[in-house]
């Protein structure tokens, strides 16, 4: 019991270090070292060296820098703007006009980028130039970009799902498959919210009455082929059994190089920018994973998983009650912590309870990622809000806050859907595996 109390106390120390601005990896590593020194002494730090090498030598972790590089190359290859224009041809006649293009473009770019922040920056840069020439409610425009970009960590390939799979020993292939239907559902819910809002108050969006001729729209459909092609090839290679997730990610990078060359964007300066950005992002992510594994190691030695399972059993709470408590827990934490901090910081405490209650770890991975998406757009720490405001470069951040409110409701509604009908998450992985 003392060890469990000490572990919970350590958890709040770690959160406190994050709240004051300490990097999440350093906060977790410091908490783990403190726990090791108090309960086990210096020898346990030395004994972890072998385990750390085994963890970081995992071939699966190579997937992270590869998918990051894939998104960086596509970002600089000029594919996104053409994709946005083609989607505009087909979505702009819906009530809400270009707001639907924002959501559609975010969903499509998410299928190759794996990052919500990259999606927000990329689509925001392309979209906001277009909206300067049109009459739309600006908060709703900003909210649609910030919310749509959250799909980057849900629609596969997702870096967050890879990290979750590595930390919990859950199949990456199954997690990717499980993210497909919820990603599509969330995209539809976002678009439905826009339609309802515009029908209720038509002044929110300009009614697009002119579209290019059909032959021109059909011709520009070719701009959708590159991102869709990479998604189909990468995911097809994984689910067809032709390649591991790591090999499929490498294949995607090769395809991205080819697309950059076709677009005449492949150059040494472009590659230099892409590689530097990839190194920075990958180093940050892998350091966090290293710290998280160390913290998991200490938590396991303390017997916290077993103690947490016993505590839940004694309380008599069922799986649904625990999930509803976690919805509130992550919703509150998401207002103050960065998403990756929330995920890797809480998995050591939460995961034993989830497994004890018999909740499918694949389903929980998707639930957790959707809650991380909510954290990306809930003030005051929602990263996507600041990215969109930075791209906008003017006005008040409060505009973004107002614009995001209907999309927060849409995401909570989606969480309710997957709780009531878990088959939304599990039907695809069960069919494929």
C-alpha positions in Angstrom: 0.0 0.0 0.0 2.9 2.3 0.9 4.5 1.7 -2.5 1.2 2.5 -4.3 0.9 5.8 -2.3 4.5 6.6 -3.2 3.8 5.9 -6.9 0.8 8.1 -6.9 2.7 10.9 -5.1 5.5 10.5 -7.7 2.9 10.8 -10.5 1.7 14.2 -9.1 5.4 15.3 -8.8 5.8 14.4 -12.4 2.7 16.4 -13.4 3.9 19.3 -11.3 7.3 19.4 -13.1 5.4 19.4 -16.4 3.1 22.2 -15.3 6.1 24.5 -14.5 7.4 24.0 -18.0 10.0 21.2 -17.6 10.3 19.1 -20.7 8.1 16.0 -20.5 11.0 13.6 -21.0 13.1 15.2 -18.3 10.1 15.3 -15.9 9.5 11.5 -16.4 13.1 10.6 -16.1 13.6 12.7 -13.0 10.5 11.1 -11.4 11.8 7.6 -12.3 15.3 8.3 -10.9 13.8 9.7 -7.7 11.6 6.7 -7.2 14.5 4.3 -7.9 16.8 6.1 -5.4 14.2 6.1 -2.7 13.0 2.5 -3.0 15.9 0.6 -4.5 19.1 2.6 -4.5 21.7 3.2 -7.2 22.2 -0.4 -8.3 18.8 -0.4 -10.1 19.9 2.4 -12.3 22.8 0.4 -13.5 20.7 -2.7 -14.0 18.3 -0.8 -16.3 21.1 -0.2 -18.9 20.6 -3.6 -20.5 16.9 -3.3 -20.6 17.1 0.2 -22.1 19.4 -1.1 -24.9 16.9 -3.8 -25.6 14.0 -1.3 -25.7 15.7 1.3 -27.9 17.1 -1.4 -30.2 13.5 -2.3 -31.2 13.2 -2.3 -35.0 9.6 -1.0 -34.6 10.9 2.4 -33.3 12.6 3.0 -36.6 9.0 3.6 -37.9 8.8 7.0 -36.1 11.6 8.9 -37.9 10.5 7.3 -41.2 6.9 8.5 -41.0 8.0 11.9 -39.7 10.4 12.2 -42.8 7.5 11.1 -45.1 5.4 14.0 -43.9 8.2 16.5 -44.1 9.0 15.6 -47.7 5.4 15.8 -48.8 5.0 19.1 -47.0 7.9 20.6 -49.0 7.0 18.9 -52.3 4.1 21.3 -53.0 1.5 18.5 -53.0 -0.8 20.0 -50.4 -1.9 23.1 -52.2 -2.9 21.2 -55.3 -4.8 18.7 -53.1 -6.6 21.5 -51.4 -7.7 23.0 -54.7 -9.0 19.7 -56.0 -11.0 19.1 -52.8 -12.5 22.6 -53.1 -13.9 21.6 -56.5 -16.0 18.9 -55.0 -16.8 20.0 -51.4 -17.4 23.8 -51.8 -21.1 23.4 -52.9 -22.0 21.9 -49.5 -23.5 24.3 -46.9 -20.4 25.7 -45.4 -18.4 25.8 -48.6 -14.6 25.9 -48.0 -15.0 24.9 -44.4 -15.6 21.4 -45.6 -12.4 21.6 -47.7 -10.5 22.4 -44.6 -11.8 19.2 -42.9 -11.3 17.1 -46.0 -7.8 18.4 -46.7 -6.8 17.8 -43.0 -8.2 14.2 -43.2 -6.3 13.5 -46.4 -3.0 15.0 -45.3 -3.4 13.1 -42.0 -3.3 9.9 -43.9 0.3 10.6 -44.8 1.7 12.9 -42.2 1.1 11.2 -38.9 1.2 14.5 -37.0 -1.5 16.9 -36.0 0.8 19.9 -35.6 2.2 19.4 -39.1 -1.3 19.1 -40.5 -2.4 22.3 -38.7 0.6 24.2 -40.0 0.4 22.9 -43.5 -3.4 23.2 -44.1 -3.5 26.5 -42.3 -0.9 28.0 -44.5 -2.7 26.9 -47.7 -6.3 27.6 -46.5 -6.0 31.0 -44.8 -4.7 32.6 -48.0 -7.9 31.4 -49.8 -10.2 32.7 -47.0 -8.7 36.2 -47.2 -10.6 36.7 -50.5 -13.9 35.4 -49.1 -16.6 36.2 -46.6 -16.6 33.6 -43.8 -16.9 33.7 -40.0 -13.3 33.8 -39.1 -13.5 32.0 -35.7 -15.3 29.1 -37.5 -12.6 29.0 -40.2 -9.8 28.9 -37.6 -11.7 26.3 -35.6 -12.3 24.0 -38.6 -8.5 24.0 -39.3 -7.5 23.4 -35.7 -10.1 20.6 -35.3 -9.5 19.0 -38.6 -5.8 18.8 -37.9 -6.4 16.6 -34.9 -7.1 13.8 -37.3 -3.4 13.7 -37.9 -2.9 11.5 -34.8 -5.9 9.3 -35.4 -6.0 8.4 -39.1 -3.1 6.0 -39.9 -0.2 6.2 -40.1 -0.1 7.9 -36.7 3.0 8.6 -34.6 1.0 8.6 -31.4 -0.4 5.2 -32.2 3.1 3.9 -32.8 4.2 5.2 -29.5 1.2 3.7 -27.7 1.8 0.4 -29.3 5.5 0.4 -28.3 4.7 1.3 -24.7 1.9 -1.2 -24.3 3.1 -4.0 -26.6 0.0 -3.7 -28.8 0.1 -4.5 -32.5 0.8 -1.4 -34.6 -1.1 -3.0 -37.6 -4.2 -3.5 -35.5 -4.0 0.0 -34.1 -3.7 1.5 -37.6 -6.7 -0.6 -38.8 -8.7 0.4 -35.7 -8.1 4.1 -36.4 -9.6 4.1 -39.9 -13.4 4.0 -39.2 -13.2 6.4 -36.2 -11.2 8.7 -38.3 -13.8 8.6 -41.1 -16.6 9.0 -38.5 -15.0 12.0 -36.8 -14.5 13.6 -40.3 -18.2 13.1 -41.0 -19.2 14.5 -37.6 -17.1 17.6 -38.1 -18.7 18.2 -41.5 -22.2 17.6 -40.1 -21.5 20.2 -37.3 -20.6 22.7 -40.1 -23.7 22.0 -42.1 -25.9 22.4 -39.0 -24.2 25.6 -38.0 -24.5 27.2 -41.5 -28.1 26.1 -42.0 -28.9 27.6 -38.6 -27.0 30.9 -39.4 -26.2 31.2 -43.1 -24.1 34.3 -42.6 -21.4 32.1 -41.1 -20.2 31.0 -44.5 -20.2 32.3 -48.1 -22.5 30.4 -50.4 -20.3 29.2 -53.3 -22.3 29.4 -56.5 -19.7 29.0 -59.1 -17.5 25.9 -59.6 -15.1 25.0 -62.4 -16.5 23.0 -65.4 -16.8 19.3 -64.9 -14.0 18.5 -67.2 -11.6 20.8 -65.3 -12.7 19.3 -61.9 -12.2 15.8 -63.2 -8.7 16.8 -64.6 -7.7 18.2 -61.2 -8.6 15.0 -59.4 -5.1 13.8 -60.4 -3.9 16.0 -57.5 -5.5 13.6 -55.0 -3.7 10.6 -56.4 -0.3 11.2 -54.7 -1.6 11.3 -51.0 -4.1 8.5 -51.7 -1.6 6.4 -53.5 0.9 6.6 -50.6 -1.8 5.8 -48.1 -3.0 2.8 -50.1 0.5 1.4 -50.8 1.8 1.8 -47.2 -1.4 0.4 -45.6 -1.8 -2.3 -48.2 1.8 -3.4 -47.7 1.2 -3.8 -44.0 -2.2 -5.5 -44.2 -1.3 -7.6 -47.2 1.6 -9.1 -45.2 4.2 -7.9 -47.7 5.9 -5.5 -45.3 6.3 -4.7 -41.6 5.2 -1.2 -40.5 8.8 -0.2 -40.5 9.4 -1.5 -44.1 6.1 0.1 -45.2 7.2 3.5 -43.8 10.5 3.2 -45.7 8.5 2.4 -48.8 6.4 5.6 -48.2 9.6 7.7 -47.9 10.9 6.3 -51.3 7.5 7.2 -52.9 7.7 10.7 -51.4 11.1 11.2 -52.9 9.7 10.2 -56.3 6.8 12.6 -56.0 9.1 15.4 -55.0 11.2 14.7 -58.0 8.2 14.7 -60.3 7.1 18.1 -58.9 10.6 19.4 -59.4 11.0 20.2 -55.7 13.7 17.6 -54.9 16.9 19.5 -54.1 19.7 19.5 -51.6 18.3 22.6 -49.7 14.8 21.0 -49.5 16.3 17.7 -48.3 18.4 19.5 -45.7 15.3 21.2 -44.3 13.4 17.9 -44.2 16.2 16.0 -42.6 16.8 18.6 -39.9 13.1 18.8 -39.0 12.9 15.0 -38.9 16.0 14.8 -36.6 14.6 17.4 -34.2 11.1 15.8 -34.0 12.4 12.2 -33.8 15.0 13.0 -31.1 12.3 14.6 -29.0 9.9 11.7 -29.4 12.5 9.0 -28.8 13.8 10.7 -25.7 10.3 10.8 -24.3 9.9 7.1 -25.1 13.2 6.3 -23.3 12.1 8.2 -20.3 8.6 6.6 -20.4 10.1 3.1 -20.5 12.3 3.9 -17.5 9.4 5.1 -15.6 7.4 2.0 -16.5 10.3 -0.1 -15.3 10.3 1.5 -11.9 6.5 1.4 -11.6 6.6 -2.3 -12.4 9.3 -3.0 -9.8 7.1 -1.2 -7.2 4.2 -3.5 -7.9 1.9 -0.6 -8.9 0.1 -2.5 -11.7 -1.0 -5.2 -9.2 -1.9 -2.7 -6.5 -4.0 -0.6 -9.0 -5.8 -3.7 -10.1 -6.6 -4.7 -6.6 -7.9 -1.2 -5.8 -10.3 -1.2 -8.7 -11.5 -4.6 -7.7 -12.2 -3.4 -4.2 -14.1 -0.3 -5.4 -16.4 -2.5 -7.5 -16.3 -0.2 -10.6 -17.1 -1.7 -13.9 -15.4 -1.0 -17.3 -17.9 1.7 -18.4 -17.6 3.6 -15.1 -13.9 3.6 -15.3 -13.9 4.8 -19.0 -16.3 7.7 -18.0 -14.0 8.7 -15.2 -11.1 8.7 -17.6 -13.0 10.9 -20.1 -13.3 13.5 -17.4 -9.8 12.9 -16.2 -8.2 13.4 -19.6 -10.5 16.3 -20.5 -9.3 18.2 -17.4 -5.6 17.2 -17.9 -5.8 18.2 -21.6 -6.4 21.8 -20.6 -3.0 21.9 -18.9 -0.7 19.3 -20.5 0.7 18.6 -23.9 -0.8 15.5 -25.5 2.3 13.3 -25.6 3.0 14.1 -22.0 -0.5 13.0 -21.1 -0.3 9.7 -23.0 3.1 8.5 -21.9 2.8 9.9 -18.4 -0.5 8.1 -17.6 -0.1 4.8 -19.4 1.9 3.2 -16.5 -0.9 4.0 -14.1 -3.9 3.5 -16.3 -3.0 0.5 -18.4 -2.9 -2.1 -15.6 -6.5 -1.1 -14.7 -7.6 -1.4 -18.3 -6.2 -4.8 -18.7 -7.6 -6.0 -15.4 -11.1 -4.9 -16.5 -10.7 -6.8 -19.8 -10.9 -3.7 -22.0 -9.4 -4.3 -25.4 -6.0 -2.5 -25.5 -6.6 -1.7 -29.2 -10.0 -0.1 -28.4 -8.4 1.8 -25.5 -5.6 3.0 -27.8 -8.1 4.7 -30.1 -10.1 6.1 -27.2 -6.9 7.5 -25.7 -5.8 9.1 -29.0 -9.2 10.8 -29.4 -8.9 12.2 -25.9 -5.4 13.4 -26.9 -7.1 15.1 -29.9 -9.3 16.9 -27.6 -6.3 18.1 -25.6 -4.9 19.6 -28.8 -7.8 22.0 -29.1 -8.7 22.8 -25.5 -7.3 26.0 -24.1 -5.1 27.1 -22.5 -2.4 24.6 -23.7 -4.1 23.3 -26.9 -1.1 23.1 -29.3 -3.2 23.3 -32.5 -4.8 26.5 -31.4 -1.4 28.2 -31.2 -0.2 26.7 -34.4 -3.2 28.0 -36.3 -2.9 31.5 -34.6 0.8 31.6 -35.5 0.0 30.8 -39.2 -2.8 33.4 -39.1 -0.3 36.0 -37.8 -2.9 38.6 -36.6 -5.9 39.1 -34.4 -6.7 37.6 -31.0 -6.3 34.0 -29.9 -9.8 34.3 -28.4 -11.1 34.0 -32.0 -9.6 30.5 -32.2 -11.1 29.6 -28.8 -14.6 30.6 -29.9 -14.3 28.7 -33.2 -13.3 25.5 -31.7 -16.3 25.1 -29.3 -18.6 23.2 -31.7 -15.8 20.8 -32.7 -15.1 20.0 -29.1 -18.7 19.0 -28.8 -18.3 16.9 -32.0 -15.3 15.0 -30.5 -17.1 14.3 -27.3 -20.0 13.0 -29.3 -17.6 10.7 -31.2 -16.2 9.4 -27.9 -19.7 8.6 -26.9 -20.3 6.7 -30.1 -17.2 4.4 -29.6 -18.1 3.8 -26.0 -21.7 2.7 -26.9 -20.6 0.9 -30.1 -17.0 -0.4 -29.6 -17.5 -2.3 -32.9 -16.7 1.1 -34.7 -13.2 0.6 -33.5 -12.8 -3.1 -33.5 -14.6 -4.3 -36.7 -11.7 -3.5 -39.1 -8.8 -5.0 -37.1 -11.0 -8.1 -36.3 -11.6 -8.5 -40.0 -8.0 -8.1 -41.0 -6.2 -10.0 -38.2 
